[in-house]
Amino acid sequence: MLGFTLREILLLTANERVTAAHAQRMLERLFADADYEHLLKCWNYLDNHDVPRLTDTVPNELARTLAVVLQFTLPGSVNVYYGTELGQTGGDDPENRAPMRWDLVNQSNETLRLYHWLISVRRSHRALRVGDLRWLVTDRLIGFERYTDRIGDAVIVVANPSSETVTETVLVPDSWLMDLSGLTDLFGGQRLRAHRATLNLTLEPHQVMVLTPNLDEVNGYTPYKRVR
């Protein structure tokens, strides 16, 4: 089943037609009203043969990246229309059904590298495929956690859909997230530290963070020794 409503919310968010707070409320209601097991099988899509391509509906490249990261990290089964992973353009039918642009398949294509990276992250993090969902307490950011019964699977996603830099303290309601423990942003490599279930974050316009807990031992010790 196609996730029509999810697509609409993500496009509205990426194009700044709704605020982050409004977008998060809509997403919370959408996922609360759905049967979660069925939701995991629902297709997360941003374009297909019936609508203009993503590059046409979201012209801003950074905003488009934000939408794609949310597509890959929110619950559901990711569906990518042919050529979208290459940044292929196309408006209304028949432009959106043009042949595959094989000339765009090369190592310098940043859009293709983004999709390869997201596929790799999704494959290597079980929570993004079958994990549950909990929402972070935010105001000007979109934030959620995908999690399982193991803290090592946890993935925290925080997105700034606005065209302004946002600094905010967000609450991560996960009792397994140890105080003063470290997290790494898989997207940008930044290392952060949780403090009593909160994160102090600064995100640039349209920036997304994909955070995972650091479980590595230091001098033979990790705060996650008993729960990882």
N, C-alpha and C positions, 0 to 999 in steps of 0.2 A: 504494500500500500504506500502511495506517495504521501510525503509529509507536506501537504499544501500550506498549512498554517505556519509550520516552522519556517518554510522558505519565505513566506510573506514577512514574518517577524525579523528574520535575519537581513532581508533586503531593506526593510524600513530602518533597521538599526544601522546598517553599513552606510546608508545614504543620509543619516542624521535626521530622519523624519520623526523619530521618537527619541526621547532621552534614554540614557542607560537604565535609570530607575524604572521607567515605564516599560522598557524592553524586558527587564528582568521580571517584573510583575506578570507580564504576558507569558513569558516562558514558564514561570512557576505554575501559573494556572493551566497552561497547556499540558505540562507533564503530570500535574496533580490529577487532571480529569481523565487521563488515559490509563489503560491497563499496561503496567510497566513491561511485562514480558512480551506483550504484543508490540509495544513501542520499540523495543530493541530490534525488532524485525522490520520496522517501518523504514522506508527509504528517505534518507536525508539528501535532498537534492537542491540545487540552486538554479539549474536551467535544464531544459530538454528540448525536444523537437517542436514543442507547442508554444514556446515562449522565446523572447530574445535571449541571446547568450549573456553570460555573466559579465563579460567585459563591456557589454553595452548597457546593462542595467545598473552596474556599479563602476563608473568610469575611473574613480580614484583607486590607484593600485594598492595603497596601504589599507584602505577600507575594504577592498576586495579580499586582501589577504586575511583580514580579521574575520570576514564572513566565512571563508574557507576553513580557517582553523576551528571556528565554532561548529561548522558542519561536521568536521572530523572528530570533535571531542564531546559533543552532546550525544545523549543516547540515541541510537538508531543505526541503521545499516547505510553506509555511505554509497551514494550513487553519483557517478561522475559522467556527464555527457561527453561523447567523443569530441576531442579537440579543446575542451575547456581546460584540460591540464596543460595545454600548450599556449593558452591565452588567445585562442582563436576568436575572432569577432564575428558578429552576425546579428542583424536586427530581426524584424518580423519575417515570417515565412514568405519566400523560400530562402532568405539569406541565412537563417539559423540552421538550415539543412544542407549547407554547402559541403563539398567534399572535404575530407581530412586534409589539413595542411601539413603534409609530411616534411616540408621544408623547414618547419619550426622545430623539428625533433633534433636537438643538439644540446651539448653540454653547457652552452652559454645561456640557454633559456631559463631564466630565473623562476618563471612560473612552473615549469616542469620540475625543476629542482625542489620547489616548495612541495609539490604533490608527492614526489618520491620521499621526501623527508617525513611528511605527515603519514604516509602509508607505513613507513618504517616505525614511527612512533606508535601508531595504533597497533601494529603487529606485536611490538615488544612490551606493551603495557596492557595487561589483561583487563584492567578496570575500564579502559576506553571501549572495550568490545562487549563486556557482559556485566560491568560493575554497576552498583547503585549510584544514586545521584543525591547530593545535598547542596543547598544553596549557601553561599557566603553572605554575611550581613554587610551590605555595601550601600552607597548612596549615589556616587557618580560613576561607578564602574559596574560591569557585569562580572559576577564571580560565582563559581561552583566547583564542587569536588566530585570526581568519580572515584569510587572506592569499593573494595571487597573486604573479606575477613582478614586480610593481611595488610599491614601498614605499608609494606614495600610496594604494593600495587597502586597506592594512592596517586592521583594526578589532580592538581589544583590548577584551574584555568581562570585567569583574570584578564579582562579586556576593557580597553578604553575606546569606545566608539566615537568619541567626540573629536573635534579639530583643535582641542586645547589640551595642554598638559594637565594631568590630574594627580594630586597627592592626597592620599587617603589612608586611614587605618581601617582595615577590614577584619571582621571576626570570622575565624574558621572553626565551626562548631564540631570539631573532631577530637574526642577525648584521647585518641591514640597519638595525636601530634604533640610530641614532647616539648616542654618549655626549653627555650634557647637552642632548639635543634635547628639544623641547617636545611635549606631547600635550594635546589638548583633550577634555574630557568632553562629548560631544554632548548628554547627558541634562541635566546640571546646569550646564554652562558652565565648570567648574573647569579651570584650566590646571596641568599637572604637568610635571615634568622627569625624564627617564630618567637614571640614573647607572650606567654600566657594566652595562647590561642589567637593571638592577633598578628597581623602582618602590616608593617608600615611600608607603603608602596608609592612609587612615583612612576607613572606611565606616560610616555609621550603620546601625541595624537595618533589614534588608531593602532596603538601598540597592544600586543597580546603577550601574556606570559603563560607558559606551560610549566608548572612547578612540580617537582618530585622531591620527596624527602631523601636526605643523605643518610644512608645506613652504614657507611664505611666506619670501621673501627679506627680510633686514634689511641695509640699506646695500649692496644688491646681492649679498648672500651667503646661502647656505643650506647646511647640512652635507649635504643630500640632492641637491646639484647633479648628481652623476654617476650617481645610482641611481634618481631619481624617474621 
